[in-house]
Amino acid sequence: MSTYDKIKEIEAEMAKTQKNKATAYHLGTLKAKLAKLKRELITPAKSGGGPGEGFDVAGTGVARVGFVGFPSVGKSTLMTKLTGTFSEVSEVEFTTLTTVPGVLQYKGAKIQILDLPGIIEGAKDGKGRGRQVIAVARTCSLIFLVLDVLKPLTHKAVIERELESVGIRLNKQPPNILFRKKDKGGINMTSTVPLTHLDKDVVKSILNEYRIASADISLRCDATVDDLIDVIEGNRVYIPAVYVLNKIDQISIEELDLVYKIPHAVPVSAHHEWNFDELLDKMWEYLNLVRIYTKPKGQLPDYAAPVVLKRDNASVLDFCNAIHRAILKEFAHALVWGTSVKHNPQKVGKEHVLLDEDVVSIVKKK
């Protein structure tokens, strides 16, 4: 029996099993088995020769945004209008057959844009080169799920399901669970919050499926079975996503008001270039980037070429490393102007955390 057949068999059994306290142990075991089988789909075969011709794209810029969507929803038009990189456009489905890279300059940052071939239902099982598309999607800093606003939002659910099944978690944070395997000592489980989905028996059933007899588990959130399996598997990627609802030039104002109620969504018209400003602002917000301007001693700040950093890694140390690692050898302190300091300028050390549009002048050792 193939992996796909085994997955379908387990999914069918889960579908007909009622969810209650009595079946929690059994469902936990089934979900663990399912996760192990799906891991085989995520992990490419060693003889496979990589992602496939035209899919392995070298990274450039400070972030990578991937366009994922069904065929003929306007991904290529959007790519061409945003980046100036030509990606073949046609009314025929499956015009784009390989990954088309482009670069978008925005707020001084160079952002790589990837137009991926259209995804179809069953992509996780390899249909329509879906495995290669999903493999590239896993490497993105942000995913634009491009949807045709005229077609039902069931497309949105299908793509989410395809991505979810291969370990891509959209607009989610990693569960706050500490998990550590041990050689002996049994299962030691603690929690800092009341648990409504898990108990020790369910946790043991999942660990038994992974043949883990001893482990320390600290649950710091009301975790579900899926959350625990995600942590045990350890191969999940948590990627922010924006739902780009294209072709709004073909709907009414009333329908547009409804579209705006969808979380994480930005309605656009790629053909007319409508609402691109909001889309790019949302992209910047979800990429979580900050711009830091350099100020050489005795000169004005260089506002033309900011150093772009991730907001979570925006200390003076990160700033120095982004310019050149050799700077740290001569680093004495830094002078900072901006919202991260109380005084302008303020003398700070390497650990100081910078905020968007701060100006930094590095003072070297004498």
CORHU-V553280 format. One record per pair of residues at least 24 apart in sequence whose C-alpha atoms are under 8 Angstrom apart, sorted by the first residue. I is the first residue (numbers start at 1). J is the second residue. D is the distance in Angstrom with one decimal. If there is no record, write none. Layout:
i=I j=J d=D
i=I j=J d=D
This chain:
i=3 j=37 d=6.5
i=3 j=40 d=7.9
i=4 j=125 d=7.0
i=6 j=37 d=7.8
i=7 j=34 d=6.2
i=7 j=37 d=6.7
i=7 j=38 d=7.6
i=10 j=34 d=6.7
i=24 j=202 d=6.5
i=25 j=201 d=6.7
i=25 j=202 d=4.8
i=25 j=205 d=6.1
i=26 j=205 d=7.8
i=28 j=202 d=6.1
i=28 j=203 d=7.8
i=28 j=205 d=6.5
i=28 j=206 d=5.7
i=28 j=225 d=6.3
i=29 j=205 d=5.6
i=29 j=206 d=5.3
i=29 j=209 d=6.4
i=31 j=225 d=7.7
i=31 j=226 d=7.5
i=31 j=229 d=8.0
i=32 j=206 d=5.7
i=32 j=209 d=6.4
i=32 j=210 d=7.6
i=32 j=229 d=6.5
i=33 j=209 d=6.8
i=35 j=229 d=7.3
i=35 j=233 d=7.8
i=36 j=233 d=8.0
i=38 j=165 d=7.0
i=38 j=166 d=6.5
i=39 j=166 d=7.3
i=41 j=124 d=7.2
i=41 j=125 d=7.3
i=41 j=166 d=7.0
i=42 j=135 d=7.7
i=42 j=166 d=5.6
i=42 j=167 d=7.5
i=51 j=132 d=5.3
i=51 j=135 d=6.9
i=51 j=136 d=7.8
i=52 j=132 d=6.6
i=53 j=98 d=7.6
i=54 j=98 d=5.0
i=54 j=99 d=5.9
i=55 j=98 d=5.9
i=55 j=99 d=5.2
i=55 j=132 d=6.7
i=55 j=133 d=7.5
i=55 j=136 d=7.1
i=56 j=99 d=7.9
i=56 j=136 d=7.5
i=57 j=99 d=7.5
i=57 j=101 d=7.4
i=59 j=112 d=7.4
i=60 j=110 d=7.9
i=60 j=111 d=7.5
i=60 j=112 d=6.0
i=61 j=103 d=7.8
i=61 j=109 d=7.4
i=61 j=110 d=4.7
i=61 j=111 d=5.0
i=61 j=112 d=5.8
i=62 j=109 d=6.9
i=62 j=110 d=6.1
i=62 j=111 d=5.8
i=62 j=112 d=7.7
i=62 j=308 d=7.1
i=62 j=309 d=7.7
i=63 j=110 d=7.6
i=63 j=111 d=5.2
i=63 j=112 d=6.2
i=63 j=140 d=7.6
i=63 j=141 d=5.8
i=63 j=287 d=7.5
i=64 j=111 d=6.0
i=64 j=112 d=4.7
i=64 j=113 d=5.9
i=64 j=114 d=7.4
i=64 j=139 d=7.8
i=64 j=140 d=5.0
i=64 j=141 d=5.2
i=64 j=142 d=6.6
i=65 j=111 d=7.3
i=65 j=112 d=6.2
i=65 j=113 d=4.9
i=65 j=114 d=6.2
i=65 j=140 d=5.6
i=65 j=141 d=6.0
i=65 j=142 d=4.8
i=65 j=143 d=5.6
i=65 j=144 d=6.9
i=66 j=113 d=5.9
i=66 j=114 d=4.7
i=66 j=115 d=6.3
i=66 j=116 d=6.9
i=66 j=137 d=6.2
i=66 j=140 d=6.0
i=66 j=142 d=6.5
i=66 j=143 d=4.9
i=66 j=144 d=6.0
i=67 j=113 d=7.6
i=67 j=114 d=6.0
i=67 j=115 d=5.1
i=67 j=116 d=5.8
i=67 j=143 d=6.1
i=67 j=144 d=4.9
i=67 j=145 d=6.1
i=67 j=146 d=6.6
i=68 j=115 d=7.5
i=68 j=116 d=6.1
i=68 j=117 d=7.7
i=68 j=118 d=6.9
i=68 j=119 d=6.9
i=68 j=137 d=7.7
i=68 j=143 d=6.8
i=68 j=144 d=6.1
i=68 j=145 d=5.0
i=68 j=146 d=6.0
i=69 j=118 d=5.6
i=69 j=119 d=5.7
i=69 j=145 d=5.5
i=69 j=146 d=5.0
i=69 j=147 d=6.2
i=69 j=159 d=7.2
i=70 j=118 d=4.7
i=70 j=119 d=4.9
i=70 j=120 d=5.9
i=70 j=146 d=7.7
i=70 j=147 d=7.3
i=70 j=155 d=7.6
i=71 j=95 d=7.9
i=71 j=117 d=7.3
i=71 j=118 d=4.1
i=71 j=119 d=6.5
i=71 j=120 d=7.6
i=72 j=118 d=7.4
i=73 j=146 d=6.6
i=73 j=147 d=5.9
i=73 j=148 d=5.0
i=73 j=246 d=7.1
i=74 j=146 d=7.4
i=74 j=148 d=7.6
i=74 j=246 d=6.9
i=74 j=270 d=6.9
i=75 j=115 d=6.6
i=75 j=146 d=6.4
i=76 j=115 d=6.5
i=77 j=270 d=6.1
i=77 j=271 d=6.9
i=78 j=270 d=5.0
i=78 j=271 d=7.7
i=79 j=113 d=7.5
i=79 j=114 d=8.0
i=79 j=115 d=6.6
i=81 j=270 d=7.1
i=81 j=273 d=7.3
i=83 j=113 d=7.8
i=87 j=115 d=7.7
i=93 j=118 d=8.0
i=94 j=118 d=6.2
i=108 j=291 d=7.8
i=108 j=304 d=6.9
i=108 j=305 d=5.9
i=108 j=306 d=6.0
i=108 j=308 d=7.9
i=109 j=306 d=7.5
i=109 j=308 d=6.3
i=119 j=159 d=7.7
i=120 j=159 d=7.8
i=121 j=158 d=6.5
i=121 j=159 d=7.3
i=121 j=162 d=7.1
i=122 j=162 d=7.1
i=123 j=162 d=6.5
i=124 j=162 d=5.8
i=124 j=163 d=7.5
i=124 j=165 d=7.1
i=124 j=166 d=6.6
i=134 j=163 d=7.1
i=134 j=166 d=7.9
i=138 j=168 d=6.6
i=138 j=237 d=6.7
i=140 j=239 d=7.5
i=141 j=239 d=6.3
i=141 j=240 d=7.4
i=141 j=287 d=6.8
i=142 j=239 d=5.9
i=142 j=240 d=5.3
i=142 j=241 d=5.7
i=142 j=242 d=7.8
i=142 j=283 d=7.8
i=142 j=286 d=7.3
i=142 j=287 d=6.5
i=143 j=239 d=7.1
i=143 j=240 d=6.5
i=143 j=241 d=4.7
i=143 j=242 d=6.4
i=144 j=241 d=5.8
i=144 j=242 d=5.0
i=144 j=243 d=6.0
i=144 j=244 d=6.3
i=145 j=241 d=6.9
i=145 j=242 d=6.1
i=145 j=243 d=4.8
i=145 j=244 d=5.8
i=146 j=243 d=6.1
i=146 j=244 d=4.7
i=146 j=245 d=6.1
i=146 j=246 d=6.8
i=147 j=243 d=7.1
i=147 j=244 d=6.0
i=147 j=245 d=4.9
i=147 j=246 d=6.0
i=148 j=245 d=5.9
i=148 j=246 d=5.2
i=148 j=247 d=6.4
i=149 j=245 d=5.3
i=149 j=246 d=5.7
i=149 j=247 d=6.1
i=149 j=248 d=6.5
i=150 j=247 d=7.4
i=150 j=250 d=7.7
i=150 j=251 d=7.6
i=167 j=235 d=6.8
i=167 j=236 d=4.6
i=167 j=237 d=6.3
i=168 j=236 d=6.0
i=168 j=237 d=5.1
i=168 j=238 d=6.2
i=168 j=239 d=7.0
i=169 j=236 d=7.0
i=169 j=237 d=6.1
i=169 j=238 d=4.8
i=169 j=239 d=6.2
i=170 j=238 d=6.1
i=170 j=239 d=5.2
i=170 j=240 d=5.5
i=170 j=241 d=5.9
i=171 j=238 d=7.1
i=171 j=239 d=6.1
i=171 j=240 d=4.5
i=171 j=241 d=5.9
i=172 j=238 d=6.2
i=172 j=239 d=7.4
i=172 j=240 d=7.4
i=173 j=238 d=6.5
i=174 j=238 d=6.8
i=175 j=221 d=7.1
i=175 j=223 d=7.1
i=175 j=227 d=6.1
i=175 j=228 d=7.9
i=175 j=231 d=7.5
i=176 j=219 d=6.7
i=176 j=220 d=5.3
i=176 j=221 d=5.8
i=177 j=217 d=7.2
i=177 j=218 d=5.7
i=177 j=219 d=4.8
i=177 j=220 d=5.8
i=177 j=221 d=7.2
i=177 j=223 d=7.9
i=177 j=228 d=7.5
i=177 j=231 d=7.2
i=178 j=216 d=7.8
i=178 j=217 d=5.7
i=178 j=218 d=5.0
i=178 j=219 d=6.6
i=178 j=220 d=8.0
i=179 j=215 d=7.1
i=179 j=216 d=5.9
i=179 j=217 d=4.7
i=179 j=218 d=6.6
i=179 j=231 d=7.2
i=179 j=232 d=7.2
i=180 j=215 d=5.5
i=180 j=216 d=5.2
i=180 j=217 d=6.6
i=181 j=212 d=7.4
i=181 j=214 d=6.2
i=181 j=215 d=4.3
i=181 j=216 d=6.5
i=182 j=214 d=5.2
i=182 j=215 d=5.0
i=182 j=216 d=7.3
i=183 j=214 d=6.2
i=184 j=213 d=7.6
i=184 j=214 d=5.4
i=184 j=215 d=8.0
i=185 j=214 d=5.7
i=185 j=215 d=7.6
i=186 j=213 d=5.8
i=186 j=214 d=4.1
i=186 j=215 d=6.4
i=187 j=213 d=6.7
i=187 j=214 d=4.9
i=187 j=215 d=5.0
i=187 j=216 d=6.2
i=187 j=217 d=7.7
i=188 j=214 d=7.7
i=188 j=215 d=6.2
i=188 j=216 d=4.8
i=188 j=217 d=6.2
i=189 j=216 d=6.1
i=189 j=217 d=4.8
i=189 j=218 d=6.0
i=189 j=219 d=7.7
i=190 j=217 d=6.3
i=190 j=218 d=4.9
i=190 j=219 d=6.2
i=191 j=218 d=5.6
i=191 j=219 d=4.5
i=191 j=220 d=5.8
i=191 j=221 d=7.8
i=192 j=218 d=7.8
i=192 j=219 d=6.5
i=192 j=220 d=5.2
i=192 j=221 d=7.3
i=193 j=219 d=7.5
i=193 j=220 d=6.2
i=193 j=221 d=6.0
i=193 j=222 d=6.4
i=194 j=222 d=6.6
i=195 j=221 d=7.9
i=195 j=222 d=5.1
i=195 j=223 d=7.1
i=196 j=222 d=6.6
i=197 j=222 d=7.1
i=197 j=223 d=6.6
i=197 j=224 d=5.3
i=197 j=225 d=7.1
i=198 j=223 d=7.0
i=198 j=224 d=6.3
i=198 j=225 d=6.7
i=240 j=286 d=6.3
i=240 j=287 d=7.7
i=241 j=286 d=7.7
i=242 j=266 d=7.2
i=242 j=282 d=7.7
i=242 j=283 d=7.5
i=244 j=268 d=6.8
i=244 j=279 d=7.9
i=246 j=270 d=6.5
i=247 j=271 d=7.6
i=289 j=356 d=7.9
i=290 j=314 d=7.7
i=290 j=355 d=6.5
i=290 j=356 d=4.5
i=290 j=357 d=6.9
i=291 j=355 d=7.8
i=291 j=356 d=5.1
i=291 j=357 d=5.1
i=291 j=358 d=7.3
i=292 j=319 d=7.9
i=292 j=354 d=7.7
i=292 j=355 d=7.6
i=292 j=356 d=6.3
i=292 j=357 d=5.1
i=292 j=358 d=5.2
i=292 j=359 d=5.9
i=292 j=360 d=7.1
i=293 j=357 d=6.5
i=293 j=358 d=6.3
i=293 j=359 d=4.7
i=293 j=360 d=6.2
i=294 j=359 d=5.8
i=294 j=360 d=5.2
i=294 j=361 d=6.1
i=295 j=359 d=6.6
i=295 j=360 d=5.8
i=295 j=361 d=4.8
i=295 j=362 d=7.9
i=296 j=361 d=6.0
i=296 j=362 d=7.6
i=297 j=361 d=6.7
i=297 j=362 d=8.0
i=301 j=359 d=6.9
i=311 j=355 d=7.6
i=314 j=353 d=5.7
i=314 j=354 d=5.5
i=314 j=355 d=7.4
i=315 j=350 d=6.8
i=315 j=351 d=5.7
i=315 j=352 d=5.3
i=315 j=353 d=4.1
i=315 j=354 d=5.5
i=316 j=349 d=7.2
i=316 j=350 d=4.8
i=316 j=351 d=6.1
i=316 j=352 d=5.7
i=316 j=353 d=6.4
i=316 j=354 d=6.7
i=317 j=350 d=4.8
i=317 j=351 d=6.4
i=330 j=364 d=5.2
i=330 j=365 d=5.4
i=331 j=362 d=7.1
i=331 j=363 d=6.4
i=331 j=364 d=4.8
i=331 j=365 d=5.9
i=332 j=362 d=7.8
i=332 j=363 d=5.7
i=332 j=364 d=5.0
i=332 j=365 d=4.9
i=333 j=362 d=6.4
i=333 j=363 d=5.4
i=333 j=364 d=7.1
i=334 j=360 d=6.6
i=334 j=361 d=5.6
i=334 j=362 d=4.5
i=334 j=363 d=5.5
i=335 j=360 d=5.7
i=335 j=361 d=5.1
i=335 j=362 d=6.5
i=335 j=363 d=7.4
i=336 j=360 d=4.7
i=336 j=361 d=6.5
